[in-house]
Each structure stands twice: as structure tokens, then as C-alpha cells.
Amino acid sequence: MRSYRLYILTRHERISGSLNAAHASDEEALSFAEALRGAAHAVEVWLGERLIGRVGAEFELA
């Protein structure tokens, strides 16, 4: 199991919450992020300094 960090983002690309979660694979962590997302704008999944992926809206500098 690896320890992932998940960041819940607002539509203004600000972190509204975060949590640590242990998962066996990147795919499992991304599936968890999808379930966690709910009404949130997006959730990013990180493993250390590496961005695993983002679930939800695409990143946009507006």
C-alpha cells in the first residue's frame, strides 16, 4: 500500500480540503477520488511530488 494525498479543489482552483489515503495502485486511488469528488469541482491525487491525476474539471488559468 502506498500513501496518497488527495486535494479537493473549488472552481477557483483553491484547495477546500485534503486527506491522506492508502491504496494499492494509482488506479485505485483515482477511483477513490472519483467517488470522493461528489459536488466538488475537482480532486487531484498526488503520490509524493508526483501528480497521479485529476478527476473532474480540467485545470484552467482564467
MDAnalysis code that builds the backbone (N, CA, C; Angstrom):
import MDAnalysis as mda
import numpy as np

u = mda.Universe.empty(186, n_residues=62, atom_resindex=np.repeat(np.arange(62), 3), trajectory=True)
u.add_TopologyAttr("name", ["N", "CA", "C"] * 62)
u.add_TopologyAttr("resid", np.arange(1, 63))
u.add_TopologyAttr("resname", ["MET", "ARG", "SER", "TYR", "ARG", "LEU", "TYR", "ILE", "LEU", "THR", "ARG", "HIS", "GLU", "ARG", "ILE", "SER", "GLY", "SER", "LEU", "ASN", "ALA", "ALA", "HIS", "ALA", "SER", "ASP", "GLU", "GLU", "ALA", "LEU", "SER", "PHE", "ALA", "GLU", "ALA", "LEU", "ARG", "GLY", "ALA", "ALA", "HIS", "ALA", "VAL", "GLU", "VAL", "TRP", "LEU", "GLY", "GLU", "ARG", "LEU", "ILE", "GLY", "ARG", "VAL", "GLY", "ALA", "GLU", "PHE", "GLU", "LEU", "ALA"])
u.atoms.positions = np.array([
    [0.843, -1.186, 0.000],
    [0.000, 0.000, 0.000],
    [0.882, 1.242, 0.000],
    [0.448, 2.207, -0.780],
    [1.154, 3.488, -0.834],
    [0.245, 4.581, -0.287],
    [0.857, 5.612, 0.266],
    [0.108, 6.713, 0.857],
    [-0.043, 7.850, -0.149],
    [-1.278, 8.108, -0.548],
    [-1.607, 9.161, -1.495],
    [-2.168, 10.367, -0.749],
    [-2.009, 11.531, -1.354],
    [-2.588, 12.762, -0.819],
    [-3.598, 13.242, -1.843],
    [-4.826, 13.508, -1.390],
    [-5.888, 13.972, -2.275],
    [-6.267, 15.394, -1.896],
    [-6.353, 16.251, -2.901],
    [-6.721, 17.649, -2.700],
    [-8.059, 17.908, -3.375],
    [-9.015, 18.422, -2.617],
    [-10.332, 18.772, -3.126],
    [-10.290, 20.249, -3.501],
    [-10.634, 20.552, -4.751],
    [-10.486, 21.904, -5.285],
    [-11.827, 22.575, -5.569],
    [-11.857, 23.887, -5.378],
    [-13.022, 24.688, -5.735],
    [-12.929, 25.070, -7.210],
    [-13.964, 25.680, -7.730],
    [-13.932, 26.110, -9.138],
    [-12.935, 27.233, -9.366],
    [-12.434, 27.827, -8.288],
    [-11.410, 28.864, -8.384],
    [-10.006, 28.290, -8.209],
    [-9.902, 26.951, -8.291],
    [-8.627, 26.238, -8.166],
    [-7.976, 26.422, -6.792],
    [-8.783, 26.555, -5.776],
    [-8.277, 26.657, -4.405],
    [-8.578, 25.360, -3.676],
    [-7.698, 24.994, -2.781],
    [-7.875, 23.761, -2.015],
    [-8.911, 24.002, -0.928],
    [-9.986, 23.222, -0.961],
    [-11.020, 23.343, 0.066],
    [-10.900, 22.243, 1.115],
    [-10.087, 21.233, 0.824],
    [-9.867, 20.145, 1.766],
    [-8.832, 19.189, 1.230],
    [-8.301, 18.369, 2.112],
    [-7.322, 17.363, 1.697],
    [-7.387, 16.188, 2.652],
    [-6.887, 15.065, 2.184],
    [-6.808, 13.893, 3.055],
    [-5.745, 12.936, 2.542],
    [-5.247, 12.121, 3.431],
    [-4.310, 11.051, 3.090],
    [-5.103, 9.756, 2.988],
    [-4.745, 8.921, 2.036],
    [-5.411, 7.639, 1.870],
    [-4.421, 6.619, 1.332],
    [-4.474, 5.417, 1.853],
    [-3.592, 4.332, 1.417],
    [-4.313, 3.492, 0.365],
    [-3.638, 3.269, -0.767],
    [-4.204, 2.461, -1.849],
    [-3.111, 1.576, -2.440],
    [-3.534, 0.492, -3.070],
    [-2.601, -0.473, -3.646],
    [-2.056, -0.021, -4.997],
    [-2.793, 0.867, -5.694],
    [-2.357, 1.284, -7.032],
    [-2.847, 2.695, -7.340],
    [-2.270, 3.281, -8.388],
    [-2.708, 4.595, -8.849],
    [-4.166, 4.542, -9.294],
    [-4.542, 3.488, -9.991],
    [-5.907, 3.350, -10.486],
    [-6.907, 3.305, -9.339],
    [-6.557, 2.601, -8.280],
    [-7.433, 2.517, -7.108],
    [-7.584, 3.897, -6.461],
    [-6.490, 4.639, -6.370],
    [-6.525, 5.987, -5.790],
    [-7.386, 6.920, -6.641],
    [-7.298, 6.815, -7.963],
    [-8.112, 7.647, -8.849],
    [-9.594, 7.282, -8.752],
    [-9.904, 6.021, -8.596],
    [-11.296, 5.591, -8.417],
    [-11.853, 6.135, -7.111],
    [-11.035, 6.113, -6.071],
    [-11.439, 6.677, -4.783],
    [-11.697, 8.172, -4.927],
    [-10.851, 8.870, -5.673],
    [-11.015, 10.309, -5.893],
    [-12.322, 10.592, -6.622],
    [-12.666, 9.764, -7.590],
    [-13.927, 9.929, -8.326],
    [-15.120, 9.798, -7.373],
    [-15.068, 8.825, -6.490],
    [-16.144, 8.634, -5.520],
    [-16.183, 9.780, -4.501],
    [-15.036, 10.299, -4.156],
    [-14.927, 11.381, -3.179],
    [-15.395, 12.713, -3.763],
    [-15.252, 12.884, -5.035],
    [-15.499, 14.172, -5.686],
    [-16.872, 14.747, -5.374],
    [-17.921, 13.973, -5.533],
    [-19.266, 14.476, -5.264],
    [-19.533, 15.767, -6.022],
    [-19.861, 16.843, -5.309],
    [-20.167, 18.136, -5.931],
    [-18.930, 19.024, -6.065],
    [-17.781, 18.528, -5.659],
    [-16.552, 19.327, -5.750],
    [-16.193, 19.563, -7.219],
    [-15.499, 20.636, -7.474],
    [-15.065, 21.000, -8.829],
    [-14.092, 19.962, -9.387],
    [-13.123, 19.570, -8.549],
    [-12.122, 18.595, -8.979],
    [-11.400, 18.029, -7.752],
    [-10.756, 16.891, -7.958],
    [-9.905, 16.278, -6.935],
    [-8.600, 15.877, -7.606],
    [-7.491, 16.283, -7.017],
    [-6.175, 15.880, -7.515],
    [-5.603, 14.811, -6.601],
    [-4.938, 13.842, -7.221],
    [-4.318, 12.734, -6.487],
    [-2.809, 12.836, -6.655],
    [-2.100, 12.891, -5.543],
    [-0.636, 13.022, -5.544],
    [-0.010, 11.858, -4.785],
    [1.138, 11.426, -5.270],
    [1.967, 10.443, -4.586],
    [3.325, 11.106, -4.415],
    [3.570, 11.619, -3.232],
    [4.777, 12.407, -3.009],
    [4.700, 13.675, -3.837],
    [5.707, 13.922, -4.656],
    [5.746, 15.113, -5.505],
    [5.200, 14.858, -6.906],
    [4.654, 13.679, -7.136],
    [4.164, 13.300, -8.470],
    [2.644, 13.374, -8.527],
    [2.142, 14.163, -9.476],
    [0.699, 14.229, -9.717],
    [0.283, 12.958, -10.449],
    [-0.569, 12.182, -9.826],
    [-1.067, 10.948, -10.433],
    [-2.161, 11.274, -11.438],
    [-3.054, 12.169, -11.052],
    [-4.136, 12.535, -11.956],
    [-5.106, 13.483, -11.299],
    [-6.039, 13.911, -12.108],
    [-7.054, 14.865, -11.665],
    [-8.405, 14.341, -12.130],
    [-9.372, 14.350, -11.220],
    [-10.726, 13.892, -11.521],
    [-11.627, 15.121, -11.455],
    [-12.426, 15.319, -12.491],
    [-13.322, 16.464, -12.521],
    [-12.902, 17.436, -13.603],
    [-13.133, 18.701, -13.354],
    [-12.874, 19.742, -14.349],
    [-11.386, 19.856, -14.671],
    [-11.109, 20.171, -15.915],
    [-9.733, 20.384, -16.357],
    [-9.166, 21.640, -15.710],
    [-7.862, 21.655, -15.498],
    [-7.193, 22.831, -14.959],
    [-7.225, 23.949, -15.993],
    [-7.562, 25.144, -15.538],
    [-7.667, 26.260, -16.460],
    [-7.262, 27.542, -15.755],
    [-6.338, 28.265, -16.334],
    [-5.949, 29.577, -15.806],
    [-6.836, 30.608, -16.489],
    [-7.818, 31.089, -15.762],
    [-8.760, 32.037, -16.375],
    [-8.620, 33.403, -15.776],
])
